[in-house]
């Protein structure tokens, strides 16, 4: 129980979240601790170097380990629920490309979250990322329970996102950081299971155009890195979304962009990481039941005054930023917690997840 608690995400009290060195030390402490620490270490697997790439020699060694564990009927491969892989173009012979995916899906049958980092080659070298027909068939044949697909892309190959979504049609959450993306002339996909779209950092207009053509009739949640991304696509989603998160206003935001957070008539949950003018707060839909904000970046007095006039808001969130927050209680967060206790509202800490982290 001690190890399980300490390995929780930081906003839930975890002492060594992402601290694999400490967990590895726990595996060597005693025979009693070893299986528990190993189980936690295997929950989220990140397979890449500091440069985000994986050499074929290292990948083949990892596959040998997996196959040995499967042959020994170990439960560890079944513990893995999230996997992160860094790939280069198939042009390079020493690093792995996306053709490695089918083997991973076969050996880690309980994966529900997949994060891919696609690194662009030299501009003189073509972006050879798309799956061939044979590779695509192998990927479709591999067992898959992927519900969260996350892709950080530095490439302009237009087919890879379409191919991945075509294979993983049951994804419920899609996270994208795709500064480069060119036009795709293919039949639009239908993604009935997709309910949450996360756009982390500026995404290209061509990639947005592709997403607009994709049928996402059940999408209810949007998360954006900046107001700029929200301003590009709010008209396409504002009648469907009930859950909205925007973490940064950007250095060049204007009053119109700030007012967009109030243009979602069915909104029930809103989280903002920047100062929202009091006039915009008063325009928020009456349906809102949860409001989250960053006490570092907002006027706490204005937020509390706003919350006093909204009795139907039953929970209040404060954004947890790992690079700023630690065990010490700040006056701003303490004041929000005290207000929630007095007003009978539930206090929640909202964790700001970055692209280089594995989803829960």
N, C-alpha and C positions, 0 to 999 in steps of 0.2 A: 504493500500500500504506500509506503514511503516513496519508492521509486516511481510508482504510477502518478502520485501527486506531483512530485518534483519535475516530471517530464511533461506536465500539462503546458499548454500555450501560456505565455507570460501574463496575459490579461486574466487568466484563470488561476494564477498563483504559482505557475511552474517556476522552479528555481534554475533548472538547466535545460530550458527549451532550446533546441538546436545545438546543445552542448554535447556533441557526440563523444568528445574526449572523456568527459566525466562518466557518461553512460558506459563507455568501453571499460573504464576503470572499475565500474560496478560489476561488470561481468567477471572480473578477476578477483573480486573481494571474497566471495565464498560460493560454494555450490548452490546455496539457497538463492542468492541474489542473481546468479548468472542467467537462468532462463527468463526471469522477469526483465532484466536489462536488455537481453538480446531481443526479446519480443518488441520492446519499445524502439530499439535501434532499427528494426526491420520495418516498422510501420511506414516510414517515409524514406525512400531511397533516392539520393541525388548522385547521378553518375556523370560527372564531368570534372574537368580540371579548373584551375583558376582562370584559364582562358575560355572556359565554357565548352571545350571540345573534349572528345574521348578518343584516344588512340585505339586502333583495332586490337593491339596486344592486350591492353587493359580490359577491353570489352570481352575478349575471348576468355580471359582469366575469370572475369565475373560470371560468364555463362558456365564455365566449368564448375565453379562453386555452386551455382544454382542447380545444375544437373546432378551434382553429387548429393546435395541436400534432398532433392526430389527422390533420388534412388534410395536414400536412407530413410525415406518417409518422414523427413523432418517437417515440423509445423511452421518453421520460419518463413518459407516462401508464401505460405497462406496468410501470414501476418501483414504482408505488404499491401497497403491500400493506396499509396501515392508514389509516383515515380517521375523523376525529372531526368531528361536526357538532352545533352548538347550535341548537335550534329553540324557537320560541314557538307559542302557539296560533294556529290559522288565523283567529281573530278579528281579529288584527292584520294590517293590509294592508302594512306597511312592512318586516316581517321574514319570513324564510322559515319554512315549516312542513315537515312530513315528506313532503309531495308532491314535494319536491326529490330524494328518494332515487333514483327510477328513472333519472333523467338521470345521476346520479353513477355508478351501477352500470354503465350502458352505456359511459360514457367512461373508466372506470377498471376494465378487465376483470379485473385480477389481484388485486383486493381480497380479502383473507382475514380482516381484522379490521375491525369496524365499531363505533364508539363514539358513542352518541347522548346528548346532554344535553337533557332536556325541561323547559323552564321554565314554571312555573305562572303563570297570569294573576292579576289581581285577583280576589278571592273573589266579586265581583259579576258576573264574566264567566264564562260556562261554559267548561269545558275541552274545546275542540274540537280533539282530537288524532287521533282514530281516522281511518283511511283510509276514504274512500268506496269503493263497489263498483268504480267505474271506476279509481280510484287503486290499489286492491288488484290489479286485473287488470294494470295497467301494471307494478306492482312484481313480480308473478309472471312477467311476460313478459321482464323485464330479466335478462340473464345474471348469475349470482351464484355465487361460490365462497366465501361467508362461512363461516368456521369458528369465529370468535370474535365473539360478539355481546355488547356491553357497553352498559348503559343506566343513566344517572343520572336519576332521575325525581322531579319535584316536583309531579306532577299526580295526579288521582284518576280519570282516564279508565281504566276497567277493561279496555277492549278492545285497547289498543295493544300491550301485551306479548303477548297471545294472537295478534294479527294478525302481529306480527313473527316469532314462533316458528313460526306456521303457514307463513309464506313461507320462512323460513330453517331448514328441518327438518334440515339436515345440520350444524348447529352442533355443535361438539365441546366448546366452552367457553362458558358463560353467566355474565356478571358483572352483578350487580344492586345498585343502591343505590336503593331505592324506599320512602321513608318513608310515602308515601300510595298506597293502592291499595284499590279497592272490589271488591265481589263480582262474579264473572263467571259467568253461567249459560249455559255453552256446553259442547259435547261436549269431553271431555278430549283433549289431543293425545298422540300417541306420538312420542317423540324418541329413536329407537334409537341415533343417533350421539353423543348427549350423554354426555361422560365426566367433565367437570369443572364444578362449580358454585361460584362465588365470590360471597359475600354481604358487601359492603363497607359497613360502618356498619349501624345498626339497620334492619331490614326489617320491614314491617308483618305482622301475623299473617294478614291477609286475603291478602296476596301469597304468604305461605308456604302457606296453604290451597290456593291455586291451583296452586302448584308440586307439592304433594302429590298432587293429582288428575292431574297430568301423568305419563305413563308414561316413566320414566327408568331402564330396566332395566339399562343398561350403565354407569351412573355409578360412578366409582371414586375420584374426587378431590373433596375439599371444602376450601374456604378461607373463613375467617371473620375479620371485623374484631375481634370480641370473643367472650368466653365466653358472653355473654348470647345471641348468635345461635346458638351451638352448643347451648346448653341447650334452645332452642326446638325443635330438629329432629333431635337426635342419634338418637332412637329410630326415626325414619323411615329413616335411612340407615346405621345402625351395622353392619348385617350385609352391606352391599355395599362399603363404602369401604375402600380400601387405602392411601390417601394423604390426610393431614389436616394443615391448616395453620391455626393460630389465633394472631393477632398481638398481642392485647391482652387482659388479664384484666378490665379495667373496674374502676371505683373501688368497686363494691359486690359483687364476686364473693365466693362462699362456698366452703367445703370441698367441698360436693357438686358445684358447677360445675367446680372444679379437678380433681375425680376423673373427670370425663366423658371426658377425653382417653385414659383407659385402658379405656374401654368399647367399643372397636372391635376385636373378636376377630381380624379378618383384616388388621390394620394392618401395613404394611410400611415406611411413611415418615411421620414425625411432625416437624413444625416448630412450635415454640411461642415466643412473644415475651415471656414472663413467667416468673416463678419458679414452678417446679413442685415441690411438696414431695417429699422423697426417698421417702416411702412410696408416693406415686403413681407415681414413676419405676419403682420395683420391681414395680409391678403391670402395667406395660406388656406387651403381648403379646410372646411370644418370637420372633415372625416378623419383628420390626422389623429392617430392614437399613440404614436411614438415620435419623439423629436430628439435628435442627437446633434451635438455641436462640439467644437474644440474650445475649451475654456481659455486656452492660450491665445486664440485668435479672435475671440468674440467678446462683446461687452456683456459680462455676466449679469449685470443689473437689468439690461434690456431683455435678456432671455428670461430671467425670472419673472419680470413684470409681464412678459408675453404669456408665460406658462400659467400665471395666476388667472389670466382671463380665458384659459382654455381647460376647463375641468375635464374634458373628454380625453385629454392627453394623459395616459395612465403610466407611461414609462419615459424616462429621460436618460439619454445616453451621453457619455463623454468619450471623445476619441482618445484611444490609447496609442501613443507614438513611441515605439521602442527606443528611438534615438534621443528622446527627451524625458520620458517617464521612467521612474525607478521606484524603489520601495518607499521612498519618502513621499509623504502626502503634501501636495502643493496647496496653498491657500485657496486657489480657484476651484480645484476639484473638491476640496473639503467643504467649500461653501455650497456647491451644487449638491453634494451628498446630504448635507444638513438640511437644505431646502426640501429635497425629496422626502426625507424622513418626516419633516414637519407637515408637508402637504399631502402625505399619503401616496406618493408616487414611487414607482419602482426605479431604482438607479441601475443602469447597465453600462459596462465599458465596451466600447466598439473598437475592435482591433483593425488597424490600418495595414492590410497585407500588401506587400510589394511583389513585383513580378518575379524576383529571384527567390521567392519563398514558395514552398510547396503548399498547396491548399490543404485544409483539414480533411 
